[in-house]
Amino acid sequence: MEKRALGLILTLTGIIALCICGFTFVSHAGNVYNVKLMVTCGVLGAIFFASGISLIRSTKDTIGNNEHVS
């Protein structure tokens, strides 16, 4: 369960970073783009998103001794 929670946190962080990248791209002033911010947020967002999704997909559900399936 802890790996799935970490995967969820990584995925949400990636989505937020990609949204910041898109917002920075859309809200430019004139012809001035903040390229460093867009590249940094875009690359980190893509890495976090991909690793979070991969972690969620690769983690198997297990049932403990005291848990019941209903």
DOMIKOL-5388 format. One record per residue: residue number from 1; residue in one letter; x, y, z of N, C-alpha, C, O in turn. Coordinates in steps of 0.02 Angstrom, whole numbers, m for minus. Last residue first. Layout:
# residues N
nr = NUM rest = a nX = X nY = Y nZ = Z caX = X caY = Y caZ = Z cX = X cY = Y cZ = Z oX = X oY = Y oZ = Z
...
***
This chain:
# residues 70
nr = 70 rest = s nX = m734 nY = m420 nZ = 54 caX = m807 caY = m424 caZ = 57 cX = m838 cY = m418 cZ = m11 oX = m899 oY = m420 oZ = m18
nr = 69 rest = v nX = m597 nY = m492 nZ = 128 caX = m624 caY = m469 caZ = 65 cX = m699 cY = m475 cZ = 69 oX = m725 oY = m529 oZ = 84
nr = 68 rest = h nX = m510 nY = m438 nZ = 272 caX = m560 caY = m482 caZ = 242 cX = m584 cY = m450 cZ = 177 oX = m590 oY = m389 oZ = 172
nr = 67 rest = e nX = m358 nY = m443 nZ = 366 caX = m403 caY = m410 caZ = 319 cX = m449 cY = m460 cZ = 287 oX = m431 oY = m518 oZ = 277
nr = 66 rest = n nX = m261 nY = m500 nZ = 443 caX = m320 caY = m477 caZ = 477 cX = m370 cY = m442 cZ = 431 oX = m419 oY = m415 oZ = 455
nr = 65 rest = n nX = m158 nY = m532 nZ = 352 caX = m188 caY = m585 caZ = 392 cX = m255 cY = m563 cZ = 423 oX = m301 oY = m604 oZ = 429
nr = 64 rest = g nX = m179 nY = m439 nZ = 197 caX = m146 caY = m457 caZ = 259 cX = m184 cY = m511 cZ = 297 oX = m238 oY = m532 oZ = 275
nr = 63 rest = i nX = m168 nY = m452 nZ = 25 caX = m214 caY = m453 caZ = 82 cX = m176 cY = m477 cZ = 142 oX = m144 oY = m529 oZ = 140
nr = 62 rest = t nX = m106 nY = m345 nZ = m102 caX = m99 caY = m402 caZ = m58 cX = m148 cY = m396 cZ = 0 oX = m166 oY = m340 oZ = 20
nr = 61 rest = d nX = m91 nY = m292 nZ = m268 caX = m130 caY = m288 caZ = m206 cX = m119 cY = m351 cZ = m166 oX = m123 oY = m406 oZ = m193
nr = 60 rest = k nX = 64 nY = m242 nZ = m342 caX = 9 caY = m290 caZ = m334 cX = m27 cY = m279 cZ = m268 oX = 4 oY = m258 oZ = m219
nr = 59 rest = t nX = 127 nY = m117 nZ = m441 caX = 116 caY = m139 caZ = m373 cX = 55 cY = m184 cZ = m370 oX = 1 oY = m166 oZ = m393
nr = 58 rest = s nX = 131 nY = m69 nZ = m570 caX = 172 caY = m127 caZ = m555 cX = 162 cY = m154 cZ = m484 oX = 185 oY = m208 oZ = m469
nr = 57 rest = r nX = 48 nY = 44 nZ = m573 caX = 31 caY = m14 caZ = m614 cX = 69 cY = m76 cZ = m593 oX = 42 oY = m132 oZ = m599
nr = 56 rest = i nX = 115 nY = 133 nZ = m487 caX = 47 caY = 111 caZ = m471 cX = 30 cY = 47 cZ = m509 oX = 0 oY = 2 oZ = m481
nr = 55 rest = l nX = 236 nY = 149 nZ = m556 caX = 236 caY = 121 caZ = m488 cX = 167 cY = 96 cZ = m469 oX = 161 oY = 44 oZ = m437
nr = 54 rest = s nX = 192 nY = 209 nZ = m674 caX = 226 caY = 145 caZ = m677 cX = 225 cY = 111 cZ = m608 oX = 215 oY = 50 oZ = m604
nr = 53 rest = i nX = 142 nY = 329 nZ = m624 caX = 96 caY = 283 caZ = m658 cX = 127 cY = 213 cZ = m660 oX = 92 oY = 163 oZ = m649
nr = 52 rest = g nX = 264 nY = 383 nZ = m575 caX = 207 caY = 371 caZ = m531 cX = 158 cY = 321 cZ = m560 oX = 134 oY = 276 oZ = m525
nr = 51 rest = s nX = 342 nY = 394 nZ = m690 caX = 364 caY = 350 caZ = m637 cX = 307 cY = 335 cZ = m588 oX = 303 oY = 279 oZ = m562
nr = 50 rest = a nX = 265 nY = 487 nZ = m764 caX = 279 caY = 420 caZ = m791 cX = 300 cY = 372 cZ = m736 oX = 278 oY = 314 oZ = m735
nr = 49 rest = f nX = 267 nY = 599 nZ = m677 caX = 204 caY = 569 caZ = m698 cX = 215 cY = 498 cZ = m723 oX = 178 oY = 452 oZ = m703
nr = 48 rest = f nX = 404 nY = 627 nZ = m664 caX = 365 caY = 610 caZ = m605 cX = 300 cY = 575 cZ = m625 oX = 280 oY = 526 oZ = m593
nr = 47 rest = i nX = 435 nY = 655 nZ = m801 caX = 470 caY = 602 caZ = m764 cX = 428 cY = 580 cZ = m704 oX = 419 oY = 520 oZ = m694
nr = 46 rest = a nX = 351 nY = 764 nZ = m828 caX = 345 caY = 703 caZ = m867 cX = 377 cY = 644 cZ = m831 oX = 350 oY = 589 oZ = m831
nr = 45 rest = g nX = 399 nY = 857 nZ = m733 caX = 329 caY = 834 caZ = m731 cX = 319 cY = 769 cZ = m769 oX = 284 oY = 725 oZ = m746
nr = 44 rest = l nX = 530 nY = 876 nZ = m777 caX = 517 caY = 846 caZ = m712 cX = 446 cY = 821 cZ = m706 oX = 434 oY = 768 oZ = m676
nr = 43 rest = v nX = 500 nY = 933 nZ = m905 caX = 540 caY = 872 caZ = m899 cX = 527 cY = 838 cZ = m832 oX = 515 oY = 777 oZ = m830
nr = 42 rest = g nX = 419 nY = 1046 nZ = m870 caX = 397 caY = 996 caZ = m918 cX = 434 cY = 930 cZ = m910 oX = 403 oY = 877 oZ = m910
nr = 41 rest = c nX = 498 nY = 1120 nZ = m781 caX = 434 caY = 1092 caZ = m759 cX = 409 cY = 1038 cZ = m806 oX = 380 oY = 988 oZ = m784
nr = 40 rest = t nX = 608 nY = 1148 nZ = m869 caX = 617 caY = 1115 caZ = m804 cX = 552 cY = 1082 cZ = m781 oX = 551 oY = 1024 oZ = m762
nr = 39 rest = v nX = 546 nY = 1213 nZ = m977 caX = 584 caY = 1152 caZ = m988 cX = 591 cY = 1113 cZ = m922 oX = 581 oY = 1053 oZ = m921
nr = 38 rest = m nX = 487 nY = 1324 nZ = m912 caX = 446 caY = 1277 caZ = m951 cX = 482 cY = 1211 cZ = m961 oX = 452 oY = 1158 oZ = m954
nr = 37 rest = l nX = 597 nY = 1388 nZ = m854 caX = 542 caY = 1363 caZ = m812 cX = 501 cY = 1311 cZ = m849 oX = 482 oY = 1260 oZ = m820
nr = 36 rest = k nX = 671 nY = 1421 nZ = m969 caX = 700 caY = 1379 caZ = m916 cX = 645 cY = 1348 cZ = m873 oX = 648 oY = 1288 oZ = m857
nr = 35 rest = v nX = 585 nY = 1505 nZ = m1041 caX = 603 caY = 1440 caZ = m1068 cX = 631 cY = 1394 cZ = m1013 oX = 615 oY = 1334 oZ = m1012
nr = 34 rest = n nX = 471 nY = 1607 nZ = m1034 caX = 517 caY = 1586 caZ = m982 cX = 536 cY = 1514 cZ = m997 oX = 507 oY = 1467 oZ = m970
nr = 33 rest = y nX = 457 nY = 1709 nZ = m1176 caX = 440 caY = 1647 caZ = m1143 cX = 492 cY = 1633 cZ = m1089 oX = 551 oY = 1648 oZ = m1098
nr = 32 rest = v nX = 401 nY = 1849 nZ = m1253 caX = 449 caY = 1827 caZ = m1202 cX = 422 cY = 1764 cZ = m1168 oX = 370 oY = 1766 oZ = m1134
nr = 31 rest = n nX = 322 nY = 1916 nZ = m1339 caX = 359 caY = 1860 caZ = m1366 cX = 409 cY = 1831 cZ = m1316 oX = 454 oY = 1794 oZ = m1335
nr = 30 rest = g nX = 196 nY = 1953 nZ = m1225 caX = 225 caY = 1970 caZ = m1289 cX = 258 cY = 1908 cZ = m1320 oX = 227 oY = 1856 oZ = m1326
nr = 29 rest = a nX = 208 nY = 1848 nZ = m1098 caX = 200 caY = 1920 caZ = m1109 cX = 235 cY = 1939 cZ = m1174 oX = 296 oY = 1940 oZ = m1177
nr = 28 rest = h nX = 113 nY = 1695 nZ = m1085 caX = 175 caY = 1732 caZ = m1098 cX = 159 cY = 1805 cZ = m1112 oX = 104 oY = 1823 oZ = m1134
nr = 27 rest = s nX = 23 nY = 1591 nZ = m1042 caX = 20 caY = 1660 caZ = m1016 cX = 86 cY = 1697 cZ = m1025 oX = 112 oY = 1726 oZ = m977
nr = 26 rest = v nX = 55 nY = 1467 nZ = m1099 caX = m4 caY = 1504 caZ = m1122 cX = m1 cY = 1577 cZ = m1101 oX = m21 oY = 1621 oZ = m1140
nr = 25 rest = f nX = 170 nY = 1425 nZ = m1030 caX = 171 caY = 1431 caZ = m1103 cX = 114 cY = 1475 cZ = m1128 oX = 123 oY = 1515 oZ = m1174
nr = 24 rest = t nX = 124 nY = 1422 nZ = m899 caX = 178 caY = 1468 caZ = m916 cX = 182 cY = 1479 cZ = m992 oX = 196 oY = 1534 oZ = m1015
nr = 23 rest = f nX = 29 nY = 1320 nZ = m911 caX = 7 caY = 1387 caZ = m893 cX = 60 cY = 1439 cZ = m910 oX = 44 oY = 1494 oZ = m933
nr = 22 rest = g nX = 113 nY = 1211 nZ = m941 caX = 63 caY = 1234 caZ = m989 cX = 40 cY = 1304 cZ = m975 oX = 31 oY = 1344 oZ = m1021
nr = 21 rest = c nX = 188 nY = 1205 nZ = m820 caX = 222 caY = 1214 caZ = m885 cX = 173 cY = 1240 cZ = m937 oX = 189 oY = 1287 oZ = m974
nr = 20 rest = i nX = 86 nY = 1181 nZ = m729 caX = 125 caY = 1242 caZ = m723 cX = 161 cY = 1257 cZ = m789 oX = 164 oY = 1315 oZ = m810
nr = 19 rest = c nX = 47 nY = 1054 nZ = m776 caX = m1 caY = 1110 caZ = m778 cX = 36 cY = 1177 cZ = m772 oX = 18 oY = 1225 oZ = m807
nr = 18 rest = l nX = 162 nY = 981 nZ = m746 caX = 142 caY = 989 caZ = m816 cX = 91 cY = 1045 cZ = m825 oX = 92 oY = 1080 oZ = m875
nr = 17 rest = a nX = 156 nY = 990 nZ = m605 caX = 213 caY = 1019 caZ = m642 cX = 197 cY = 1029 cZ = m715 oX = 216 oY = 1080 oZ = m745
nr = 16 rest = i nX = 37 nY = 919 nZ = m581 caX = 42 caY = 990 caZ = m561 cX = 99 cY = 1024 cZ = m600 oX = 91 oY = 1080 oZ = m623
nr = 15 rest = i nX = 73 nY = 792 nZ = m629 caX = 17 caY = 829 caZ = m660 cX = 21 cY = 903 cZ = m644 oX = 10 oY = 945 oZ = m687
nr = 14 rest = g nX = 177 nY = 761 nZ = m540 caX = 190 caY = 767 caZ = m611 cX = 135 cY = 805 cZ = m647 oX = 150 oY = 846 oZ = m691
nr = 13 rest = t nX = 106 nY = 754 nZ = m420 caX = 159 caY = 803 caZ = m428 cX = 176 cY = 815 cZ = m501 oX = 187 oY = 871 oZ = m522
nr = 12 rest = l nX = 24 nY = 644 nZ = m449 caX = m6 caY = 710 caZ = m439 cX = 45 cY = 766 cZ = m445 oX = 30 oY = 819 oZ = m472
nr = 11 rest = t nX = 123 nY = 544 nZ = m460 caX = 80 caY = 559 caZ = m516 cX = 48 cY = 628 cZ = m509 oX = 47 oY = 667 oZ = m557
nr = 10 rest = l nX = 179 nY = 544 nZ = m331 caX = 221 caY = 560 caZ = m389 cX = 178 cY = 580 cZ = m449 oX = 195 oY = 627 oZ = m485
nr = 9 rest = i nX = 66 nY = 505 nZ = m257 caX = 98 caY = 569 caZ = m243 cX = 141 cY = 590 cZ = m303 oX = 139 oY = 649 oZ = m323
nr = 8 rest = l nX = 44 nY = 377 nZ = m311 caX = m8 caY = 429 caZ = m317 cX = 22 cY = 498 cZ = m306 oX = 5 oY = 545 oZ = m342
nr = 7 rest = g nX = 162 nY = 313 nZ = m273 caX = 146 caY = 321 caZ = m343 cX = 93 cY = 374 cZ = m355 oX = 98 oY = 412 oZ = m403
nr = 6 rest = l nX = 146 nY = 316 nZ = m134 caX = 201 caY = 352 caZ = m165 cX = 189 cY = 363 cZ = m239 oX = 204 oY = 417 oZ = m265
nr = 5 rest = a nX = 36 nY = 231 nZ = m128 caX = 29 caY = 300 caZ = m104 cX = 85 cY = 343 cZ = m133 oX = 73 oY = 399 oZ = m154
nr = 4 rest = r nX = 92 nY = 113 nZ = m176 caX = 37 caY = 145 caZ = m214 cX = 27 cY = 217 cZ = m193 oX = 13 oY = 260 oZ = m234
nr = 3 rest = k nX = 183 nY = 87 nZ = m76 caX = 207 caY = 101 caZ = m143 cX = 153 cY = 134 cZ = m186 oX = 168 oY = 178 oZ = m226
nr = 2 rest = e nX = 101 nY = 59 nZ = 32 caX = 143 caY = 119 caZ = 34 cX = 169 cY = 138 cZ = m35 oX = 178 oY = 197 oZ = m50
nr = 1 rest = m nX = 41 nY = m60 nZ = 0 caX = 0 caY = 0 caZ = 0 cX = 43 cY = 63 cZ = 0 oX = 24 oY = 114 oZ = m28
***
